[in-house]
Amino acid sequence: MAITFTWSVKDMHKVTDTGAVYKVEWSCSGVDADTEVSHSRSGSYLHTDSDGEQATPDHTASGFTPYADLTEADVLAWCKADGVGAKTEASLTSNITNKVAAQANSTGMPWAAE
């Protein structure tokens, strides 16, 4: 089973004046190359401060990337941080594996096949 994952950013919420992105809506889909069985999941990334509280990023801080300079890869790195990427892909793998296993089963009675 070879599963390919495709991550994408669906929307971003920002402070218009500063370009500080505080929320990202993302999705991830997985497809098994052998069976074409797929499953997807979506979620949200919320920027938090050092105490873990939701906060707006400081646009004057060192390392702040201006909104116009952000790439999808940059933003997806935020979304996948703290194990979210690994957990999401593991969950999709489990769902796809279960779907493939279910397809290998069938119901019926041998005497009713006529």
N, C-alpha and C positions, 0 to 999 in steps of 0.2 A: 504494500500500500504506500503510494507516494502522494502525499497531500501538498498542494500548492496553496499558500495563503496570500490573499490580496488585501492590503490595508488601504483605506482611503479616508480623507477628511471630508465630512459632509457639510460642516458649517463652522464658523468661528465667530465668537462674540468678543468685541474689543471696545475700549474706550476711544471714541472718535478723535478726541483732541490729542491723545498721546500715542495711539496705536497699540496700547498695551492689551494683549490678548489674555483674557481671564477664563474663557471657557471654549472647549473644542468638542464638537460632536464628531465621532468617528465610527467607522464600521470595518469589519474584517470578515472575509469569506474564505472558506476552505473548500477545495475540490480535490477528490481522489482521482488521479490520472487514469487509473485502471478501470474504475467503474463509473466515473463521472458523478458519483454521489457527492452532494454538497451540503453545506450548512453555513449559516452566517450569524453574526452577532454584532450589535452596536452598543455604544456607550458614550460617556462624556468624560472629558478630562477637565478638572477644575484646578486652577492655579491656587496654591496654598502658600502660606508664610511658614517660617521656621517652626511655628507651634502647631502646624497642621491645619490651621484655620484658613477658610477661603479668603483670598485677598487679591487685589489688583496688582499686577507686577509694577515695580518701580521703574519707570521709563528713564530715570536718571542714573540707575545703577550700572556698574561696570558689567559688561557681558550682555546687556540688553540688546536684542536684535530688533531694529526698526521693522514695523509691520511690512513695509514695502520690500524688505530684504528677506523675509521669511520664505522658506521653501516647504513643500509638503513633507519632505524627509525630516526637516527640523521639527515641524509640528508633530509628526507621528512619533518621533523620538520622545517627546513629552508624554504622549498618550501611552506609549509602551513601557515607560519607566516604572520603577517599583514593582516589577514582576507582572504588571498587567498584560504585557505582550505575551509572555510565556504562559500565563494562566489562560488567556483567551485562546491561544493556539492549542493548548492542551484540552480545553473544553470542546473546541471544534473537532479535534481529532477523536475524542471520545464519542461525540455525537455521530460523526461520520462512520466510525468503526461499528457502532451499534446499528446504524442503518444498513450497512453492508451485511452484517451478520443476520439481520432480520430478513434480508432479501434471500439469504441462503436457506431459509426455512420455508415450509409450506404446510398446508392443511389439507384434509380430505381423507377419504377411505378408499382402500384399494378395490373394494367390490362395487363402488359407486362410479367407477371410471368409465363405464360403458355408455 
